[in-house]
Structures are given as C-alpha cells and as structure tokens.
Amino acid sequence: MTVFIRTDLSSAIGMGHAMRCRTLGQAIHALAPDVPLVFITTTEALEPIVMQTDNMPWYVECYPDEWTAFEGVRSQADQEDILVIDEPAGTGWANSLWRTKLQSVMSLVRIDAPWAEPDSCDLLVLPGMHHSADTIERLDAVFGERLLVGAEYVMLRKEITALPSGAFMHNPWFTFCAGGSDVAGALPLLYTMTASLAERLPHIQRVFCVGTNAPPWSVTHVCPEAWITGYTMSYIREASLFITLWGTTVYEALALGTPTLTIGRTEAEAEDAARMEAATDGAVQSLGTLAGLMRETLCDRLVALWQDAKERKRMHYAGAGLLDGKGAERVARAVLALVKE
C-alpha cells in the first residue's frame, strides 16, 4: 500500500495546499508508519517544503507536466493504493477520463474541492467553516457519508498545535501577513495604506511577516518603525491584531487565539471570509476585498479596535475551542480506511 499525494505550490496558488498536505502526510505516518508516502508535483519548489520534516518515509516525484505526472501515478498504482488530490479547480486531475482510469486501480480523495462531482472521488474533504449552507446541502445529498466537512477537519500544522492556548494579548504591535507567497503583492500595499498609523498610534509598531515563498521585500530604510520579518508564529500569536489575506493562515490565527481581520483577493474569497465571520461569532472579521479596501476605512478600523480592548478580548474568546488540532488525524484515519478490496 502506498499513499500518493498530488499537490503544488507557486506564486499563483500560494503555499496553503502544500502545507496542508505535508500536515496530512505527518498524520498518516503517525497512524501507519510503514505506509510509504509519495508526493506528486510539477514544480521543484515543493520538495524543500515537504522535506523540512525529518525522519519521514516519503518521497517527492517531480514531473514536467500534468499528463506525465498522471501517467507516473497510474503506472505505479494498484488496488491498495490511495491518491489524495489537493489542487485548485481547473487542473487536469479533474478530467473525467483521467479519474476513471485512476479509480479503476486505486482510491481517490479530494481535498477542498466543493465543485467535485459524486463520481469524481471516493472521499471528499472540505476542511473549514467558510462553505455556504447551499454547498454543504448539495454535496451532502450526493456524497452522503463520503463527505467530511467542517471545523473538525481543519488540518493545522504541528507548529500550531504544539503551542499552548494563547492568552489575550495587549501588546503594542499589529502583525500583517499575506500567506506563504503573497500572491497579490499585498504586503507592500498594506504598508502604504497603514502609513498614517505612525501618527495616529505612534506607540504601535507594524510587523510585516513575509512568507517563505514570497518575493523579497524590505522597507526598513523608509520606515524604521516597521518590522520586516519572516513568517514567525510568535509575532502572530502575541499580536493585539492580526491582518492577513484570506487563506489557511486565517485558520492558524484562529487556533492561536489572535483577533483577526482578513481580506479577500476576490469577491468569492470575501464571501468565504464573511461566512467564517458569522461561524466564529466575529473571532475572525472580514474587510472585504483587497481591491475594494479603502485606506481610511482600514486605518479607522485598526484604530477603533486598538482603543476597544473589550472587543478584541471578545474576539479572542469567541474563537476559543473552535479548532481542536485533531483535524489532520481525523482525515488521515478516513483516508487509510479507503483501501480497496
């Protein structure tokens, strides 16, 4: 038995898919240490991310294109093997002919694919609290027990789950982030948009966390009071406010207990964020889209929340206990249960 995991990362799709799959791989290994894991990718950038984890019996196979990757998996597959696919919509792995050929020899799992058809996989996992009620109802009607959806399936990295529950923080800094790759180039924009905070809240420092796969960026020569740093959990966990683009980082901040404002790159992401705001009772709050965000609106919101410690404390406690850190284990158990007879 082998578990294949098809995922990628790039400046276009970010790092969330790859990091989630690495977490799932760790959970599968913890439950079934003798099962080999093979990551399938079309970019060399995945290997250093996956191989950061020591002592794991997994491999990375990098192919020049989607079709060659598909053929590579199909040529190795047998009845006991499982393929997990965690990719955005529109890739060749959604092709009905491809999946028919794969399903004839192995079990298929799709992660975060609300567009999936009932015959496209043996298990569909929708981790999170941002899916619409209509989407969940539609998928539940056709997938039934083959659908796993909700907060209990959010796959948090060990770096997050290993931390103790955070206390409410009133530290004099706001932390800004745009995920691992900053697909939209948001950090420099947010730096410019919040420049007036230096006068309005002179004792507050702005911390900009640059992701591992993001373009190099530094404004220290322009704005010494702004800290430019790597993606550091302590700056997120201990911030009075965390401002980030929509993505897996939002769920990490929720687990850490940091009052969070999130911004969508698109209208669809902003809608996801609004649904999460409702589901978390405002522990995470939406600022709409990046394109529609006004400088004055953003700064006014940040100033108001800094001055309203009671609301920030409410946000902190509203998110407590919503994520238990066991989502990866639950998904791993469901994946391993799919071995074909």
Disulfide bonds with the S-S distance in Angstrom:
none
